[in-house]
Amino acid sequence: MVVGDVTTGTEVLVIGGGPGGYVAAIRSAQLGLDTTLVERDAYGGTCLNHGCIPSKALISASDIAHDARNAEELGIFAEPAVDIEAMTEWKDGVVSRLTRGVESLCKSAGVNLVEGTAEFIDEETVRVAHGGEGQGSETVAFEHAIVATGSRPIELPGFEFDGEYILSSREALALETVPDELLVVGAGYIGMELSTVFAKLGADVTVVEMLEDVLPGYEDDVAEVVRERAASLGIDFAFGEAASDWETLDDGRIRVATTDEDDDIAEYHADSCLVAVGREPVTDTLGLENVALEPDANGVLSTDEEARTDLDGVFAVGDVAGEPMLAHTAMAEGEVAAEVAAGEPATLDHQAIPAAVFTDPEIGTVGMTESEAEAAGFAPVVGEMPLRANGRALTLNEREGFVRVVADADTEFLLGAQIVGPEASQLVAEVGLGIELGARLEDVAGTIHTHPTLSEAVHEAATAARGEAIHTG
């Protein structure tokens, strides 16, 4: 039986239940606005279901297996048996628990949840299609709309995802077996994180990158630490090459061809190929042709500091609003959009947004690098603490990496930090808070840090920037 159209109305319509969307919906409801959240898949979006959370779960599990296998120096001798099925079941359980939690939070806040795909009819209404054929639809009128439809993996021409031979990150995270040989196209954060996972689980991994190093956009010495550690795990790299073609072989594997700038061809054999060359906003399903709202050539919706788009009453948050495509940025933007929709003053300052890469070792960055500070007109001063001089790092059997703090030489205001090492994703928050609060080097240097901890490296870097380092000479 076909269910007929139903017409409803809401003050705030949120399209997409990922980090930006569900936070925007909950905050809108907290502010007393009648709020409807439309989600076509699972609450929590890509981050919770197919990205941040499942990948970090597998990273944690693979770290345990690798550490147990390589603990002879600590007097521990073991060869762990890895049950991928059990590991996947645990990972999926973590995801399921958090997904249910997001749905529960929305309901508790009074958000009206609607399952389906939303498409603009005009500048005041959307049509929500429910499920498959015969499931019907409803028309929702709104006063404010917050677009939070997220992003999806970019497909290379000729390398369309099939879930068997050519994998997206989503499909790689759902593999039920570890491939003997894995080819990874792209050495950005997704490619490097998943390369590390599969290498630690026993796969022979080769990474092909068209640029000349891993992690484009990060400073050379940061990328170097990660690249060298990856190489020690047995990961091979082919730089300056772009994937051009592939075919299946009689033995069930695939052959992938690459070309370099001289058009020289190289070939790689593997069981599967993970394509991790970036992500693109999902805007093509929104019916934007029906309203005065046009994304740029990359699918990004332009927004201002209040998360407003060019269309009055319509906001965009998260990946659909462009870089930085980070879940915590989406959450912050979602709060801003909700508060502005409620008539509250709110803006987002991007200067203290941290970023993390969960490679081995981790990377954490926030604010400006030294060169960025110079380009912005500052006279930067830099302090650095190598982790080989940090007691807690050594007790964790970690020797590589560093903490670097950047500040303005004249005022000592904190400008940024680059951290590579264990728990870098956690450590960088201290500097982010400092930037947000307008802290100076003396504030960090004058704060007593617990011993022995990795956080002491942040303290030491701040003292080094002042020429007062105790432990680094």
C-alpha positions as CSV (number, residue, x, y, z in Angstrom):
1,M,0.0,0.0,0.0
2,V,1.3,3.4,-0.9
3,V,1.3,5.9,2.0
4,G,0.1,9.3,0.9
5,D,1.9,12.6,1.4
6,V,1.6,14.2,4.8
7,T,2.3,17.9,5.4
8,T,3.9,19.0,8.7
9,G,5.7,22.2,9.9
10,T,8.6,23.0,12.1
11,E,10.6,26.0,13.2
12,V,14.0,24.4,12.6
13,L,14.5,21.6,10.1
14,V,17.9,19.9,10.3
15,I,18.9,17.7,7.3
16,G,21.4,15.1,8.3
17,G,22.0,13.4,11.6
18,G,25.8,13.4,11.8
19,P,27.9,15.3,14.3
20,G,26.9,18.7,12.9
21,G,23.2,17.8,12.4
22,Y,22.4,16.1,15.7
23,V,24.2,18.8,17.7
24,A,22.3,21.5,15.8
25,A,19.0,19.7,16.5
26,I,19.6,19.2,20.2
27,R,20.8,22.8,20.7
28,S,17.8,24.1,18.8
29,A,15.4,22.1,21.0
30,Q,17.3,23.3,24.1
31,L,16.6,26.9,23.0
32,G,12.9,26.2,22.8
33,L,12.5,25.8,19.1
34,D,10.3,23.2,17.5
35,T,12.9,21.0,15.8
36,T,12.8,18.2,13.2
37,L,15.8,16.2,12.3
38,V,15.7,14.2,9.0
39,E,18.2,11.3,8.6
40,R,18.3,8.8,5.8
41,D,20.7,6.3,7.2
42,A,22.0,6.0,10.8
43,Y,22.2,8.6,13.5
44,G,25.7,9.8,14.1
45,G,26.5,10.1,10.4
46,T,29.7,8.9,8.7
47,C,31.8,9.8,11.7
48,L,30.1,7.5,14.1
49,N,29.1,4.7,11.8
50,H,31.7,4.5,9.0
51,G,34.6,6.8,10.0
52,C,36.0,8.3,13.2
53,I,34.6,5.7,15.7
54,P,35.0,2.4,13.8
55,S,38.4,3.4,12.5
56,K,39.7,4.3,16.0
57,A,38.3,1.1,17.4
58,L,40.3,-0.9,14.8
59,I,43.3,1.3,15.5
60,S,43.1,0.4,19.2
61,A,42.7,-3.3,18.5
62,S,45.5,-3.4,16.0
63,D,47.8,-1.5,18.4
64,I,47.2,-4.1,21.1
65,A,48.0,-6.9,18.7
66,H,51.1,-5.2,17.4
67,D,52.4,-4.2,20.8
68,A,52.0,-7.8,22.1
69,R,53.9,-9.1,19.1
70,N,56.7,-6.7,19.6
71,A,57.3,-6.5,23.4
72,E,60.5,-8.6,23.7
73,E,62.4,-5.6,24.9
74,L,59.9,-5.3,27.8
75,G,60.4,-9.0,28.7
76,I,57.1,-10.1,27.1
77,F,57.1,-12.8,24.5
78,A,53.8,-13.6,22.8
79,E,52.3,-14.2,19.4
80,P,48.7,-13.1,19.7
81,A,46.0,-14.9,17.8
82,V,43.8,-12.3,16.0
83,D,40.2,-13.2,15.5
84,I,39.0,-10.6,12.9
85,E,35.4,-11.7,13.3
86,A,35.4,-11.1,17.1
87,M,37.3,-7.8,16.5
88,T,34.7,-6.6,14.1
89,E,31.9,-7.7,16.4
90,W,33.4,-5.6,19.2
91,K,33.9,-2.6,16.8
92,D,30.3,-2.8,15.6
93,G,29.1,-3.0,19.2
94,V,30.9,0.2,20.0
95,V,29.3,1.9,17.0
96,S,25.8,0.5,17.8
97,R,26.0,1.7,21.4
98,L,26.9,5.3,20.3
99,T,24.4,5.4,17.5
100,R,21.6,4.4,20.0
101,G,23.0,7.1,22.3
102,V,22.7,9.8,19.7
103,E,19.1,8.8,18.9
104,S,18.3,8.8,22.7
105,L,19.8,12.2,23.2
106,C,17.7,13.7,20.4
107,K,14.5,12.2,21.7
108,S,15.3,13.3,25.3
109,A,15.8,16.8,24.0
110,G,12.4,16.8,22.3
111,V,13.7,16.6,18.7
112,N,11.2,15.1,16.2
113,L,13.0,12.4,14.3
114,V,12.1,11.6,10.7
115,E,13.7,8.9,8.6
116,G,14.1,9.7,5.0
117,T,15.8,11.8,2.3
118,A,15.0,15.5,2.2
119,E,14.8,17.5,-1.0
120,F,14.0,21.2,-1.2
121,I,10.8,22.0,-3.0
122,D,11.1,25.7,-2.6
123,E,12.8,28.1,-0.1
124,E,10.3,27.2,2.7
125,T,9.6,23.5,2.3
126,V,11.2,20.2,1.7
127,R,9.8,16.8,0.6
128,V,11.0,13.9,2.7
129,A,10.9,10.5,0.9
130,H,10.6,7.6,3.3
131,G,12.6,4.5,2.5
132,G,11.9,2.6,-0.7
133,E,9.1,2.4,-3.2
134,G,5.7,2.6,-1.6
135,Q,6.9,4.1,1.7
136,G,5.4,7.5,0.9
137,S,6.7,11.0,1.6
138,E,5.9,14.0,3.6
139,T,6.2,17.7,3.0
140,V,7.8,19.7,5.8
141,A,7.5,23.5,6.0
142,F,10.2,25.3,8.0
143,E,11.3,28.7,9.2
144,H,15.0,27.8,9.4
145,A,16.8,24.9,7.7
146,I,20.2,23.6,8.7
147,V,21.9,21.5,6.0
148,A,24.3,18.9,7.5
149,T,24.4,16.2,4.9
150,G,28.1,15.5,5.3
151,S,30.5,14.1,2.7
152,R,31.4,10.9,0.9
153,P,34.6,9.3,-0.4
154,I,35.8,10.6,-3.7
155,E,35.9,8.0,-6.5
156,L,38.7,8.1,-9.0
157,P,37.6,7.7,-12.6
158,G,37.9,4.1,-13.5
159,F,38.1,3.1,-9.8
160,E,34.5,3.0,-8.9
161,F,33.9,1.4,-5.5
162,D,32.7,-2.2,-5.7
163,G,33.3,-3.4,-2.1
164,E,35.4,-6.3,-3.3
165,Y,38.4,-5.1,-5.3
166,I,38.1,-1.3,-5.1
167,L,37.3,-0.2,-1.6
168,S,36.3,3.1,0.0
169,S,37.2,3.8,3.6
170,R,33.7,2.7,4.6
171,E,34.1,-0.7,2.9
172,A,37.6,-1.2,4.3
173,L,36.3,-0.7,7.8
174,A,33.8,-3.4,7.2
175,L,36.1,-6.1,5.8
176,E,35.6,-9.5,7.4
177,T,39.1,-10.7,6.6
178,V,42.6,-9.1,6.4
179,P,43.8,-9.1,2.8
180,D,47.2,-10.7,2.3
181,E,48.2,-7.7,0.1
182,L,46.6,-4.3,0.2
183,L,47.3,-1.4,-2.2
184,V,46.3,2.0,-0.8
185,V,45.9,4.9,-3.2
186,G,46.4,8.2,-1.2
187,A,48.7,8.9,1.7
188,G,46.5,11.5,3.4
189,Y,45.2,10.9,6.9
190,I,42.6,8.3,6.0
191,G,45.1,6.3,3.8
192,M,47.8,6.4,6.4
193,E,45.5,5.5,9.3
194,L,44.1,2.5,7.6
195,S,47.5,1.4,6.1
196,T,48.8,1.3,9.6
197,V,45.8,-0.8,10.9
198,F,46.1,-3.4,8.2
199,A,49.9,-3.6,8.4
200,K,49.6,-4.3,12.1
201,L,47.0,-7.0,11.4
202,G,49.4,-8.7,9.1
203,A,48.7,-7.4,5.6
204,D,51.5,-6.5,3.2
205,V,50.7,-2.8,2.4
206,T,51.9,-0.6,-0.4
207,V,50.8,3.1,-0.5
208,V,50.8,5.0,-3.8
209,E,50.8,8.8,-3.5
210,M,51.0,11.3,-6.4
211,L,52.8,13.8,-4.3
212,E,56.3,13.3,-2.8
213,D,55.5,12.5,0.8
214,V,52.8,11.3,3.2
215,L,50.3,13.6,4.8
216,P,50.2,16.6,2.4
217,G,49.6,19.8,4.3
218,Y,51.6,18.8,7.4
219,E,55.1,20.0,8.0
220,D,57.9,17.9,6.6
221,D,59.4,16.9,10.0
222,V,56.0,15.8,11.3
223,A,55.3,13.7,8.2
224,E,58.8,12.2,8.4
225,V,58.2,10.7,11.8
226,V,55.0,9.0,10.7
227,R,56.5,7.8,7.4
228,E,59.6,6.3,9.0
229,R,57.4,4.5,11.6
230,A,55.1,3.2,8.9
231,A,58.2,1.9,6.9
232,S,59.3,0.1,10.1
233,L,55.9,-1.7,10.0
234,G,56.7,-3.0,6.6
235,I,54.6,-0.5,4.6
236,D,56.1,0.3,1.2
237,F,55.7,3.7,-0.5
238,A,55.6,4.8,-4.1
239,F,55.6,8.5,-4.4
240,G,55.0,10.6,-7.5
241,E,52.7,8.1,-9.0
242,A,49.0,8.2,-9.8
243,A,46.7,5.2,-10.2
244,S,45.6,5.0,-13.8
245,D,44.0,1.6,-14.5
246,W,43.2,-1.8,-12.9
247,E,42.1,-5.3,-13.9
248,T,41.3,-8.6,-12.2
249,L,43.8,-11.5,-12.6
250,D,43.1,-15.2,-13.0
251,D,44.3,-15.9,-9.4
252,G,41.6,-13.7,-8.0
253,R,43.8,-10.7,-7.2
254,I,44.0,-7.4,-9.1
255,R,46.7,-5.6,-11.0
256,V,46.8,-1.8,-10.6
257,A,48.8,0.4,-13.0
258,T,50.2,3.8,-12.1
259,T,51.9,6.5,-14.1
260,D,54.4,9.2,-13.0
261,E,55.1,12.6,-14.4
262,D,57.2,11.1,-17.2
263,D,54.3,8.7,-18.1
264,D,56.3,5.8,-16.9
265,I,54.1,2.9,-15.9
266,A,54.4,0.8,-12.8
267,E,52.3,-2.2,-11.8
268,Y,51.2,-3.5,-8.4
269,H,49.4,-6.8,-7.5
270,A,47.1,-6.9,-4.5
271,D,44.0,-8.6,-3.1
272,S,42.2,-5.2,-2.8
273,C,42.8,-1.6,-3.5
274,L,41.7,1.1,-1.0
275,V,41.1,4.5,-2.7
276,A,41.6,7.3,-0.1
277,V,42.0,10.4,-2.1
278,G,39.7,12.7,-0.1
279,R,36.1,13.4,0.4
280,E,33.4,15.5,-1.3
281,P,30.3,17.2,0.2
282,V,26.9,15.6,-0.4
283,T,24.8,18.3,-2.0
284,D,23.5,16.6,-5.1
285,T,20.5,15.0,-3.4
286,L,19.2,18.2,-1.8
287,G,17.2,19.6,-4.8
288,L,19.3,22.9,-4.7
289,E,18.2,23.6,-8.3
290,N,14.8,24.4,-6.8
291,V,16.1,27.2,-4.6
292,A,18.5,30.1,-5.0
293,L,21.4,28.2,-3.5
294,E,24.3,26.9,-5.6
295,P,27.4,25.0,-4.3
296,D,30.8,25.7,-5.7
297,A,32.6,23.4,-8.2
298,N,33.6,21.1,-5.3
299,G,30.0,20.8,-4.0
300,V,30.7,23.1,-1.0
301,L,28.0,25.5,0.3
302,S,29.5,28.9,1.1
303,T,28.8,30.1,4.6
304,D,29.6,33.1,6.8
305,E,30.9,33.1,10.4
306,E,27.3,32.5,11.6
307,A,27.0,29.4,9.4
308,R,24.5,31.2,7.1
309,T,24.4,30.3,3.4
310,D,23.5,32.8,0.6
311,L,19.8,31.8,1.0
312,D,18.0,33.6,3.8
313,G,17.0,31.2,6.6
314,V,19.2,28.3,5.4
315,F,22.4,27.4,7.3
316,A,25.1,24.8,6.4
317,V,27.4,23.1,8.9
318,G,30.0,20.4,8.8
319,D,31.6,18.8,5.7
320,V,29.0,20.3,3.4
321,A,30.3,23.7,4.3
322,G,33.9,22.8,3.3
323,E,37.2,22.6,5.1
324,P,38.1,21.7,7.7
325,M,36.1,18.5,7.4
326,L,36.3,17.6,11.0
327,A,33.5,16.2,13.2
328,H,34.3,18.6,16.1
329,T,34.2,21.5,13.7
330,A,30.8,20.3,12.5
331,M,29.6,20.2,16.1
332,A,30.7,23.7,16.8
333,E,29.1,25.0,13.6
334,G,25.9,23.1,14.5
335,E,25.7,25.0,17.8
336,V,26.4,28.3,16.1
337,A,23.7,27.7,13.5
338,A,21.1,26.7,16.2
339,E,21.8,29.7,18.3
340,V,21.7,32.1,15.4
341,A,18.4,30.6,14.3
342,A,17.1,31.2,17.8
343,G,18.1,34.9,17.6
344,E,21.1,34.4,19.9
345,P,24.5,36.1,19.0
346,A,27.0,33.4,18.0
347,T,30.0,33.1,15.7
348,L,32.7,30.5,15.1
349,D,36.4,31.4,15.3
350,H,38.4,28.9,13.4
351,Q,41.8,29.9,14.8
352,A,41.8,27.4,17.6
353,I,40.3,24.4,15.9
354,P,42.5,21.3,16.5
355,A,43.1,18.5,14.1
356,A,44.4,15.0,14.8
357,V,45.7,12.1,12.8
358,F,45.5,8.7,14.5
359,T,48.6,7.2,12.8
360,D,51.5,5.6,14.7
361,P,52.5,7.9,16.2
362,E,49.6,10.3,16.4
363,I,49.6,13.8,15.2
364,G,47.9,16.8,16.9
365,T,47.9,20.3,15.5
366,V,46.2,23.5,16.3
367,G,46.6,27.1,15.2
368,M,49.5,28.3,13.1
369,T,52.8,26.8,12.2
370,E,55.9,28.9,12.3
371,S,55.7,29.7,8.6
372,E,52.0,30.5,8.8
373,A,52.6,32.8,11.7
374,E,55.3,34.6,9.6
375,A,52.9,34.9,6.7
376,A,50.3,36.4,9.0
377,G,52.7,39.2,10.1
378,F,53.9,37.8,13.4
379,A,57.5,37.5,14.5
380,P,57.2,33.9,15.8
381,V,59.2,32.2,18.5
382,V,59.3,28.4,18.6
383,G,60.0,26.0,21.4
384,E,60.4,22.3,21.0
385,M,60.7,19.3,23.2
386,P,61.8,15.9,21.8
387,L,59.9,13.1,23.3
388,R,63.0,11.0,23.7
389,A,63.8,13.3,26.6
390,N,60.4,12.8,28.3
391,G,60.3,10.2,31.0
392,R,56.7,9.1,30.5
393,A,57.3,8.6,26.7
394,L,60.2,6.3,27.5
395,T,58.1,4.3,30.0
396,L,55.6,3.8,27.1
397,N,58.5,2.5,25.0
398,E,58.1,5.5,22.7
399,R,61.1,7.5,21.6
400,E,60.1,9.3,18.4
401,G,58.3,12.6,18.1
402,F,58.2,16.0,19.6
403,V,56.1,18.8,20.9
404,R,56.5,22.2,19.2
405,V,54.8,25.4,20.4
406,V,54.6,28.6,18.4
407,A,54.1,32.0,19.9
408,D,54.4,35.7,19.1
409,A,57.9,36.8,20.1
410,D,56.7,40.3,21.1
411,T,53.7,39.4,23.3
412,E,54.3,35.7,24.0
413,F,50.7,35.0,23.0
414,L,50.3,31.3,21.9
415,L,49.7,30.9,18.2
416,G,49.9,27.2,17.6
417,A,51.3,23.8,18.2
418,Q,52.4,20.8,16.2
419,I,52.7,17.5,18.2
420,V,53.7,14.1,16.9
421,G,53.9,11.3,19.4
422,P,51.8,9.1,21.7
423,E,48.5,10.8,22.7
424,A,49.2,13.8,20.5
425,S,45.5,14.0,19.9
426,Q,44.9,14.6,23.6
427,L,48.0,16.8,24.3
428,V,47.1,19.4,21.6
429,A,43.9,20.4,23.5
430,E,46.0,22.2,26.1
431,V,47.4,24.6,23.5
432,G,44.0,24.9,21.8
433,L,42.5,26.0,25.1
434,G,45.4,28.4,25.6
435,I,44.9,30.0,22.2
436,E,41.2,30.3,23.0
437,L,41.8,32.0,26.3
438,G,44.6,34.3,25.0
439,A,47.2,32.6,27.1
440,R,50.9,33.4,26.9
441,L,54.0,31.3,27.1
442,E,54.5,32.3,30.7
443,D,51.0,30.9,31.5
444,V,51.9,27.4,30.2
445,A,55.4,27.6,31.6
446,G,54.1,28.7,35.0
447,T,51.5,25.9,35.2
448,I,52.7,22.9,37.2
449,H,52.3,19.8,35.1
450,T,51.9,16.3,36.6
451,H,55.1,14.1,36.6
452,P,55.7,11.8,34.9
453,T,53.3,12.6,32.0
454,L,53.5,13.4,28.4
455,S,51.9,16.8,29.1
456,E,55.3,17.8,30.6
457,A,56.5,18.0,27.0
458,V,54.1,20.8,26.4
459,H,55.4,22.6,29.4
460,E,59.0,22.1,28.4
461,A,58.3,23.4,24.8
462,A,56.8,26.5,26.3
463,T,59.8,27.1,28.5
464,A,62.1,26.4,25.6
465,A,60.4,29.1,23.6
466,R,61.2,31.5,26.4
467,G,64.9,30.3,26.5
468,E,64.3,28.7,29.9
469,A,64.2,25.0,29.1
470,I,65.4,22.7,31.9
471,H,65.4,19.3,30.3
472,T,66.4,19.9,26.7
473,G,69.5,22.1,27.1
